[in-house]
Amino acid sequence: MSELDEKIDTLPLNDWHRAQGGRMVPFAGYEMPLQYEGIVTEHDWTRSSASLFDVSHMGQLSLTGEGAAEALEALLPGAITSLKSGGMRYSLLLNEKGGVIDDLIVTNTGLHTAIVVNGATKHGDIAHMRAHLPDSVTLTLHDQQALLALQGPQAANALSALVPGVEELTFMRAGLFDWNGTPLWISRAGYTGEDGFEISVPAGKAAELADALIADARVKPAGLGARDSLRLEAGLPLYGHDLDETIDPVTADLGFALTKKRREAGGWMGHAAVMQVIEQGPAQKRVGLMIDGRLPAREGAVVFSGDQEVGRVTSGGFSPTLGYPIAMAYVDSSLSEEGTALDIEVRGKRLAAQVVPMPFVPHRYHR
């Protein structure tokens, strides 16, 4: 079956997006809004106020049954059993070779273990986990739930006006809230680098909640374009572009996701392979690049040191906040130090670039 023949699904808010003037495009198997007013306008509004993103394509999963958290630790390098109620952790689903199957967020809801995985990989993730979890653990996909992300410095003020108490959450903390009799699972997190929240809401109530949020003058809808430019400025990898099953966490500069005690103790899939990379050092590393001029380097652009090809761009674009092009790339480890001068080939031209620390724009999480 070709990509053109593949069925494109719609999200619970499909009609809502169209009514708001959303320009719809296929993404991760769904029709999703790329933009409303314009990518840069929505990007800047997120930085200054609050934007509402629809991320219902993501997979919302729950693990129940005796020993569920312990069983999950056999697949992830993060500490799951030590998460307190309402606590969240970024982690990685790895294969036997240490390659990243997906990056995800795990939450201890107090009643069960919740997982949010990427939309394009969710069915593969579910198959992998079900193949390796014991029969005593049940994995459920909650596809009757929509997921909205309210992001920006005014997100807490806007959301607390509708759902009092959410302002007390801190970054990577979550809880159950009531909105006019509708249960909302709300986490203080997101993928823009800004303060914000992700709200799991029954699909039948999603449009009503979205309407209530954008009725606040501080909130406007935003699409995939702004979400991508914001996460790039935040130095956050996008699965399928900056991460895949051929890339290990060390090479990806995601060592923070390898909890120290679990790294030492092992007992998770891919541990031996990842430890070998740690001991020997990775051949390449994910780095941030600042590019001279105004021409952006896109995914696939070749990175050079002199005449030698040393890597490839995996994400890139013009930074609305900084006013110049930025990119993420994998380059030879010997060239990954801050300040290293490199070149990127774009449209037959060599663009001067320099390795810079990430995030490109400082995170503004509410800790």
N, C-alpha and C positions, 0 to 999 in steps of 0.2 A: 504493500500500500504506500502510495506517495504521500508527502506532506499535504498536498492539495486535496487528497481524498480523505484525510483524517477529519473526524468530526470535531467541530469547534463548539464547546459548551458555552452557556451563558451563566453569569453570576446572578445571585438574588437581586442585585441592584442594577441589572442591565437596563431596564426601562428608565430608572432614575437617572442613570448616567446620560442617556440620550436626551431626556427632558432638560438636563442641565447644560446641554450643548457639548457633551463629551465626544471627542473624535475617537472612535473605537478601532482597535487593531487586534489581531490575534496575538496572544501571549500565553505561554505555558498551557496551551490547550483550551483557552478561554478567550472570549471577546472582552477586552478591557480598555478603559479610557487611556489614551496616550496623553491627552491634554484637553483643557477647556478654553481658558483665555490665552494660553501660550506657556511653553515650558519655562522660560526665564521669569516671566511674571509670577508663575506658581512657585518656582524655586525661591524667588525673593520674598514672596508673601510668607512662605514657611519659615524663612529666617527671621522675619520681623513680627509675625503674628501667629496664625495657626492654620494649617491645611488639613483637609480630610481626604485620606487615601482609602481606597477599597482594596484590601488584601485578602479577600475571601477565597482566592485561588489557592492560598496556602492550605496545607493539610493540618487540621486540628485533630489530634489523636489523644486517646487515653489508654493507660495501662492499669488494669485491675487484677486482683488475685494475690494470693500469698507470695511474698518474696518478689513482687514486681520490680521494685527499685533495684534490688540486688541482681536480678536477672538482666536489667538494662545495663548495669555496670559491666557486664560481660561483653557488651557491644560498644560502649562508649568509654573514652579515657577520662571523663570528668567524674567528680565525686557527686553521686546522686543520693545515696542513702543518708548522707549528712545534711541534705537540704532541709531546712526548717519549713514549717507550714507557711505558704506564701512566698517561699524563696524560689528564685529562678537561676538557671545557669546556661550559658552558651556552651555547646559541646559539638562533637563531630561523630558521625557514623562512619566507621572505617572498615575497609576490607582486610583480608589476611595480609596483604602486602603493605598495609598502612596507608593506602590511597583513600581519599575522601569520597565516600558515597553521597554524603550530604552534610551540610551544617544545619544546626537546629537549636531550639530553645527547649529546655526541660524545666518543668515547674512542679513543685510539691503543692498540690491544692489543699492538702489536709485530708482529703478523701481518697485521692488516687494520684498517680503520676501523669501529668499532661505533657504532651510534646507538640511543638509546632514545627513542621517541616516545609521545605520549599514546594511550590505548586507543581513544577515540572517533574519533580522526582518522587512525589508522595506515594504513587502506587508501587514504584520500585522499592522505596524505603519500607513500605508495609510488607511487601513480599519477603524482603531480606530479614526484617525483624521477626516475622511470623515463622520463618524457616529456622531461626536460631533461638527463639524464646521457648521456654518450657511450656508444656500443655497446661500447667496450672495458671498461666498468665494469659489474660484476654486483652487483645489489642483492638481498639475500636476507632473507626474514622467517623468523626462527627460532621458529616456533610450537610446536616440540617442547620448548621450554625454559620452565620456570616462573620467576617472579621474586618473591623474598621480600624484604621490608624489615624489618630489625631495628633499632629506633630507641630511643634513650634513653641516659642516662648510664652504665648498666650493660651496654650492648650489646657493647662491646669485651671486657669481662671474660667475658661469657657466650659469645660466639662464639669467642674465643681458646681457651676450654676444649675446644671441639670441633675447631677449625681453628687450631692454633698458627701464629703468624706474622702473622695478620691485624691484630694490634694495632700492627704497625709501619707500616701504611698511614696516611697523613694525608688530610685532607679533599680530595676530588676527585683521589684517586689510586686505581688499581685494579690487580689482578693475578690470576693463575691459581693456585688452591690445590687440594690434594687432600684429600678427606674420605672415608676408608675405601675408596679406589679410585675414588671418584666425582669428576670434575672440577667445580670450582666457580669461576665467574668472579665475584669479589667486588670491589665498589667502596665506598669510604668516602664515602657520600653519602646523600641522602634528601630528603624534602620535609616534614619536621616542624619544622625549626629546631634539632633536637637532634642530638647526635653519633649516628652510626649507619652501617649498611651496607645495600647492596642486593646480593642473592645470586642469581645466575643458576644454576639447577640443572636437570638433565634432568627433565622432567615426571614420569617414572616414579619418581623418587627424592624428589620434593617432600614427600610426606606423611611419609616416613621422616625427612627432615631437620627438618620442622616438629615432629614428635614429639620428636626429640632436643633441639631448642631449648627447647620448653616444659617439658621434663623438669627444666630448671633453674628453681629457684624464683624467680629474678629475671626470668623471661620469661613473659608472658601474651599470648594473642592479642588483637588489636584490629581494629576495623572501619573502614569508610569515614567514619563520623561523627566519630570521634576524629582521623582523618587530616585531615579538613576543618577542624576547629576548631584543630588544631595548625598547619596551614599558614597559616590566617588570622592567628593570633597571630604567626607568623613573617613576615607581610607578603608571602607568596609567591602570585603570581597563578595562578588555575586557568583553563586554556584552556576556551573556550566560555562563560565567565562574565566574567572580567576581561580576557580577550584574545580577539580574533577577527580576521577578515580586514579589518575596517573600521578597526582600531586599529594604529597604527604604533609602533615601539619607543620613540620619543621621548615620545609622548603617554602610553605605558604606563610611563614612568619606568624603562625598561630600557636606558638608554644604555650601561651597563657591558658589555652584550653586543655592542656595536659596537666591535670592536677598533680602537684608534686608527689604526694603520698602514693597516688595511683600509678604514677610514672615509675616510681621505685618498686612498688609491689607487683605491678603487672596484673595479669588476669583478664585483660581485655583484648578483643580482636585487633590484630595488627601491632601488638606491643613489641614483639621481637624486631619487626621490620623498622618501626619508628625509632627504637633504641639504637639500632645500627646506624641510622641517619644521624642521630644525636652524637654518637661516639665518633663517627667518621667525618661529620660535617656535611651539609647538603651541597650538591654540585651547583645548584642555583638557589636564588632567594627572590621572594616577591618584594619589590621596592616601589617607592613613589618617585615619580619623575616630574620635574618642572621643565616646561618646554619654552624656548625662546620664540618670540613672535606671537602670532595669533592663529596660526593654522593648527588645528588639533590632530593628534595621532590617534587613530582608532584601533580597535582590536585586530590583531594580526600583523600590525606594522613591525618591521624588523629593527632591532636595536643593534647598533654597532659601537665598537671601541676601535677607532682608527678604521682599518679595512676589514676587521674581523667581526663576523656576526656573533653576538654574545647573548642574544635573547629576543623575546617578542613581547609586544604590548598585549595585555589581556583586557584592559578597560581604559578608555581615554575619552576626553572631551574638553571643551572650553569651560573653565570654571567661572560661573557668573559672579560668585562672591569675590574671587581673587583677581579676575580680569585678565587671566592668561591661561593657556592650555596646561592640563595636568594629565597624568596617566599612571596606571599601575602596570608593571612589567615583571617578568621573570628574567633575571640576568645572572651571569656567572657570579658565584659568591665572592670571588676576589674583587668584583667591581660593585659590590653592594654597599660600600661605605658611603655615608653622607658626604656630599660634595664631589663625588666622582663625576667627571665629565664624560658624556656619551653622545651618540647621534642616533636619530630615528629617521628611517626612510619613509617619507610620505609623498605620494604622487611623483616619484622620481627625484625628489629633493631630499637633501640631508638637513634635518633640523637639529640644532644644538639643544641638548638636554642635560639636566643635572640631577643626581640622586638627592632627594630631600626626605626628611622624616614624614611619616604619616601619624595622625590624620593631617591632611593639607589644611583643613579648617578645624580649630579646636572643638572638641565635643562639648556640649552644654547640658549634659545629663544632670538631673536633680538627685544628688546623692544624700 
